[in-house]
Amino acid sequence: MTPQAGQTSSRTLSVTPEIIESYAEITGDYNPLHFNKEFAAGTRFERLIAQGGIATGLLHALVAMDLPGSGSVFLNQNWVFPKPVYIGDTITATGTITSIDERHRILMSFEVVNQDGVIVLKGDATVMQFQPTT
């Protein structure tokens, strides 16, 4: 499918303790905000939160697998995290193609919301879809 402005796609993920642990094993991010209930309780979050990379990873999967799809990579990203993702949340990432330039760079807007519709990530990025040359 040829990417076009206005196209949109979504992916959903339930954030489990196993996902938090797996992400930490891969990245080394064992921040106490993700693992130490007493530490997290003393912060503004009040309980354990997920690593930010879990929400952004859902966007990476969306771009690589859904829209624009296979062969796509990020060229740049601009995210903000207005609210945390808590363990047990179900998050839905939505990406929308806003424009495509003459060099085939695809500008996309993104939003990730939790099960209550609260925005936990928003931003935009430039992606490019590569095709095999042979």
N, C-alpha and C positions, 0 to 999 in steps of 0.2 A: 504494500500500500504506500502511495506517495504521501508524505506528510503535507498537511494543509493547515493554514491558520484556522482556528476555531475548534480543531479536534481536541478531544479530552479523553482521559483515561484515569481509572482509579484502581488502587490496591488496598487491601485491608489486612491487618495483622493484630493478633491478640498477644500482648506483651506478658510473657510468663517468666517466672524465676529462672527457668532453664534457658530462655533466650538471653537474659541478663548475664548469666554465668557463661554461656557460649561466647557472647560478644567479648566479655572480659578475657576469656582464654585466648581469643584470636588477637585482641588488641593490647592486652595488658592493662586495661582501664578498670582497676579495682578501687576506684574512688569510694570512700566510706558512704557517700550519698546513695550509692547503689547497693551496699551490702551491710552496713551497720545501722540497725534500727534505732539505737539510742542516739547515735550521732545525727542521723537524719531528723529525728524527733526534735532536736534542739535547733533546727534551722527553719527558715521561712517555709520550707517544703513540708515540714511536719511528719513526713514518712518517706520511705524509700522511693527514689525516682529511677527511671531508665536512663541509660547513657544516650546522649543526643544523637550519636551515630546510628542508633536503631531507627529513629525516624528518618534520618537522611538516607540510611541504607534502603529503606522502603522506596524512596524516590529514585535511588540508583537502579533498583530492580524494575520500577515502572518505566524508566527511560530505556533501559537495556532490553526489556522483554515485551513491553506493550506499546509505548508511544515515545519517540518515533519507532522504537523496536530494535530488532537484531542489528548489531553493528554500530549502535549509538554510544557515544561517550560524552561526558561533560567537558566543556572547555572552560567554563567558570561558573561559580555559584555564589549566590548572595542570600543567606538565610537569617531569620531572626526566630527566637524561641520565646514567644510571649508567655507561655505557660508550660509547666513540666508535663512529661508523660510519666504516669505512675505505673508500677507493677500491677498488673491486672487490667489495665486499660486496653481497649480495642481501638486502634488508630486506623484512620482511612486517609491515604494520600491521594490527592488529585492533581494532575498536571494538565495544563492547557497550552496548546501552541498559540502564541500571540502573534508571531510574525516569522517570516523566513526571508533572509536577505539574499542578495545576488551571489554570494559565495556559498549558499546553501547552509548557512548557520541558522539554527532554529532557536528562537527565543521562546522560552516557556515560563509561565507563571505556575507556582506551586502553593498548595495549602495542605496541611495535615491537621485533621480534627480528631478529637477523642469521641467516645461513644455518646457524649452529651452534646456534641457539636461545638465544643470549645476548641478554638484554634491553638494548636501547640507548636506549629511551625508555619511560617509563610515566607515567600521569597520568589526569586526568579533565577534563571540560569540560561546559559547558552549551551546548546548541545549540537553535535554533528553526527549524522548517520553515514557510516562508511559502507561501501559495497565492495565485494571481492573484485579484484582486477583481472582475474583469470577464470 
